[in-house]
Amino acid sequence: MKSIFMFFMTFSLALGSVAAAQDPLVLKLNLQPGSAFTYTMDMNQTNVQTVDREEQKLDQEVLIVWNYDVLEKGTDHVMVVKLTYKRVKISQNYGHEIAEYDSDNPPDYVDPSMRGMASLPGTELLVRLTPTGEVLDIQGVDKMLDKMIGALELPDSPQRDQVVQNLRKQFGANAVEQSLEQITSFFPGRPVSVGDRWKDSTEANTGFPMVIKSEYVLKSRKEGTAMIDVTSELSSDPQNAMALGPLTMAYDVSGTQTGNIMVDENTGLPTKSEISLQFSGNVDVSGVPNEKPQRWPISATGGVVVTFETRSD
């Protein structure tokens, strides 16, 4: 009798294991009204370019902290989130030129290159999100841009118009929408089990435009946390040039990203993602008065860490 009892116990446990293994993961945003998070993005990058046989190196780190407050969730499961810029910290080292800014400890003098970003703390955006992470609507972007443009204190000129145009491209509604949707761009769009792979393609327009083609694999699931590995290929379109005053800059670069994403299976938010990147190629510059178009090599290495932490205030 004891052996029969043990057999059924073992058999039942085995069935439970099989059932758990066959239970697929459906990743989606499931944010409850009243829940609050601290959303932090820490980016660092080292760019190296060689112009006229002279190596130029730029080290840059940008830390941005938001309050991420869930205000509503409709019957259609669309969520309304208030995003408030809480902190901006920037550090740039270009040869012997060092510029730093931290909104938690602001200096008496703010470098002109940082005044736009320095104006962000306190800015609020109101976002409507679907369970798939799609942004339906954003409010507050125009007010944010006006704040950034005003902080630059640029005199009226064609150069100012070009700077404002680039600023609106990099921080406008489309750019913000793209940035927010990238938070959940790893969603597979279908149920997945451990070992499953899926692919996705996105565009990034901050800095210069790049296409990111990614492959994800669900590595593990434990205690409500899913671990996803990601490998990406990066490429730019050399025909998609950037204007900077009279200059036109076109990038022809390619590279890779690798990393992992820890996901809260209940909320769908990445509790922590760590991505490293590297790319290299060439930059073509034209429009310099009395000079022919130039080309020089460029390379970059860096990474980004994104975290969502529950906030109780």
KEMI-623107 format. One line per 5 residues: their letters; for each residue x negated, y, z of C-alpha. Coordinates in pm, whole numbers, plus 50000, padded with zeros to 5 digits. Layout:
# residues N
a = X,Y,Z | ...
This chain:
# residues 313
mksif = 50000,50000,50000 | 49718,50236,50088 | 49551,50179,49751 | 49880,50244,49566 | 49930,50567,49765
mffmt = 49577,50680,49680 | 49637,50595,49314 | 49947,50815,49298 | 49770,51097,49483 | 49481,51087,49238
fslal = 49717,51058,48941 | 49920,51358,49062 | 49606,51569,49111 | 49489,51474,48763 | 49821,51579,48614
gsvaa = 49797,51910,48802 | 49450,51971,48660 | 49566,51895,48308 | 49865,52125,48348 | 49642,52406,48477
aqdpl = 49396,52356,48191 | 49680,52375,47939 | 49832,52687,48093 | 49723,52963,47849 | 49624,53314,47947
vlkln = 49837,53598,47811 | 49654,53927,47857 | 49866,54242,47867 | 49893,54566,48062 | 50121,54515,48359
lqpgs = 50091,54831,48568 | 50339,54900,48845 | 50466,55252,48928 | 50282,55394,49226 | 49964,55197,49165
aftyt = 49647,55404,49147 | 49295,55332,49024 | 48959,55500,48992 | 48838,55462,48636 | 48462,55510,48592
mdmnq = 48254,55508,48275 | 47874,55525,48300 | 47692,55554,47967 | 47318,55573,47904 | 47131,55588,47577
tnvqt = 46779,55650,47451 | 46747,55784,47096 | 46418,55791,46911 | 46364,55956,46573 | 46051,56039,46379
vdree = 46058,56372,46193 | 45753,56480,45993 | 45554,56201,46162 | 45642,56339,46505 | 45836,56113,46741
qkldq = 46127,56279,46919 | 46292,56104,47212 | 46617,56188,47387 | 46726,56016,47710 | 47086,56079,47801
evliv = 47323,55958,48073 | 47687,56054,48108 | 47904,55955,48407 | 48277,56030,48390 | 48525,55950,48667
wnydv = 48904,55968,48631 | 49199,55915,48861 | 49430,55671,48684 | 49781,55698,48831 | 50078,55492,48709
lekgt = 50390,55709,48724 | 50659,55509,48547 | 50741,55178,48383 | 51046,55166,48159 | 51281,54882,48078
dhvmv = 51083,54841,47755 | 50771,54792,47975 | 50616,55113,47841 | 50403,55269,48116 | 50340,55638,48184
vklty = 49992,55707,48324 | 49845,56033,48449 | 49473,56057,48381 | 49289,56323,48584 | 48923,56408,48526
krvki = 48758,56395,48870 | 48386,56406,48803 | 48143,56469,48518 | 47771,56409,48556 | 47531,56458,48266
sqnyg = 47157,56425,48238 | 46952,56495,47923 | 46575,56467,47884 | 46442,56583,47549 | 46065,56594,47571
heiae = 45989,56862,47826 | 46343,57001,47811 | 46556,56865,48095 | 46918,56963,48152 | 47148,56827,48421
ydsdn = 47498,56890,48549 | 47706,56728,48823 | 48056,56861,48897 | 48026,56726,49252 | 47723,56948,49304
ppdyv = 47736,57217,49032 | 47425,57428,48970 | 47426,57808,48964 | 47344,57799,48591 | 47509,57555,48347
dpsmr = 47315,57474,48032 | 47513,57587,47724 | 47509,57232,47583 | 47701,57108,47889 | 47957,57383,47941
gmasl = 48230,57209,47745 | 48205,56886,47945 | 48160,57083,48268 | 48506,57233,48219 | 48682,56893,48231
pgtel = 48724,56822,48607 | 49082,56890,48712 | 49215,56842,48358 | 49520,56613,48338 | 49646,56401,48050
lvrlt = 49979,56220,48042 | 49972,55896,47843 | 50240,55647,47738 | 50104,55294,47696 | 50258,54970,47569
ptgev = 50176,54631,47726 | 49935,54567,47436 | 49739,54883,47527 | 49868,55087,47234 | 49892,55461,47301
ldiqg = 50234,55594,47201 | 50190,55953,47312 | 49939,56185,47482 | 50017,56520,47642 | 49760,56773,47759
vdkml = 49492,56732,47491 | 49539,57079,47337 | 49512,57242,47680 | 49195,57041,47749 | 49041,57149,47416
dkmig = 49124,57514,47478 | 48949,57484,47814 | 48638,57330,47658 | 48623,57584,47375 | 48666,57875,47616
alelp = 48386,57743,47838 | 48141,57748,47545 | 48170,58130,47522 | 48077,58133,47154 | 48097,58458,46954
dspqr = 48312,58462,46642 | 48111,58327,46349 | 48119,58049,46087 | 47893,57848,46319 | 48148,57881,46600
dqvvq = 48424,57760,46367 | 48216,57454,46280 | 48141,57377,46646 | 48511,57406,46733 | 48603,57182,46441
nlrkq = 48356,56913,46556 | 48481,56947,46914 | 48841,56893,46805 | 48732,56588,46608 | 48542,56432,46899
fgana = 48788,56522,47178 | 49117,56565,46992 | 49428,56353,47032 | 49311,56086,46786 | 48973,56052,46959
veqsl = 49130,56031,47307 | 49385,55778,47181 | 49106,55569,47031 | 48903,55586,47353 | 49197,55474,47568
eqits = 49289,55190,47333 | 48930,55065,47340 | 48975,54992,47712 | 49200,54698,47617 | 49063,54628,47268
ffpgr = 48955,54284,47392 | 49319,54169,47422 | 49351,53864,47191 | 49714,53928,47097 | 49797,53562,47160
pvsvg = 49774,53310,47445 | 49418,53180,47490 | 49251,52905,47690 | 48896,52874,47822 | 48664,52830,47524
drwkd = 48890,53007,47276 | 48744,53274,47048 | 48901,53571,46870 | 48788,53871,46665 | 48868,54240,46649
stean = 48752,54548,46456 | 48761,54906,46587 | 48620,55245,46494 | 48429,55480,46722 | 48411,55849,46629
tgfpm = 48225,55991,46928 | 47886,56113,46811 | 47891,55977,46457 | 48148,55733,46314 | 48077,55361,46348
vikse = 48269,55043,46280 | 48251,54781,46557 | 48331,54420,46463 | 48355,54205,46776 | 48394,53840,46864
yvlks = 48521,53745,47209 | 48521,53416,47397 | 48711,53334,47715 | 48435,53184,47930 | 48617,53117,48258
rkegt = 48915,53186,48483 | 48896,53190,48860 | 49122,53330,49132 | 49307,53564,48900 | 48998,53694,48722
amidv = 48911,53611,48362 | 48555,53637,48231 | 48516,53727,47863 | 48190,53742,47667 | 48162,53975,47370
tsels = 47922,54008,47078 | 47960,54290,46827 | 47809,54413,46504 | 47781,54790,46455 | 47759,54973,46125
sdpqn = 47799,55330,46004 | 47926,55464,45675 | 47650,55675,45514 | 47918,55843,45299 | 48094,55977,45610
amalg = 47875,56278,45685 | 47892,56515,45983 | 47880,56891,45943 | 47686,57095,46197 | 47688,57458,46091
pltma = 47518,57472,45749 | 47370,57125,45801 | 47517,56798,45680 | 47404,56480,45857 | 47476,56128,45734
ydvsg = 47380,55816,45930 | 47299,55479,45774 | 47249,55255,46077 | 47342,54909,46201 | 47300,54714,46522
tqtgn = 47456,54493,46786 | 47640,54502,47118 | 47654,54223,47374 | 47809,54197,47715 | 48086,54062,47934
imvde = 48420,54179,48067 | 48580,54084,48398 | 48957,54118,48372 | 49228,54125,48638 | 49480,53879,48494
ntglp = 49767,54047,48679 | 49716,54407,48560 | 49520,54339,48240 | 49265,54604,48340 | 48890,54540,48311
tksei = 48770,54548,48671 | 48416,54564,48531 | 48270,54549,48183 | 47902,54576,48099 | 47794,54626,47739
slqfs = 47442,54681,47604 | 47371,54811,47254 | 47094,54870,47007 | 47091,55007,46655 | 46848,55146,46401
gnvdv = 46843,55294,46053 | 46805,55633,45889 | 46956,55979,45905 | 46986,56202,45597 | 46993,56578,45651
sgvpn = 47073,56841,45392 | 47165,57208,45397 | 46846,57341,45556 | 46777,57675,45384 | 46492,57660,45133
ekpqr = 46426,57292,45202 | 46500,56972,45019 | 46720,56701,45177 | 46525,56497,45431 | 46546,56141,45561
wpisa = 46391,56000,45874 | 46419,55682,46086 | 46631,55669,46400 | 46688,55401,46665 | 46876,55377,46991
tggvv = 46919,55148,47290 | 47157,55182,47579 | 47465,55054,47751 | 47798,55136,47909 | 47957,55013,48231
vtfet = 48332,55058,48282 | 48509,54982,48611 | 48863,55004,48746 | 48892,55006,49124 | 49218,55018,49321
rsd = 49268,55353,49494 | 49472,55387,49812 | 49488,55765,49866
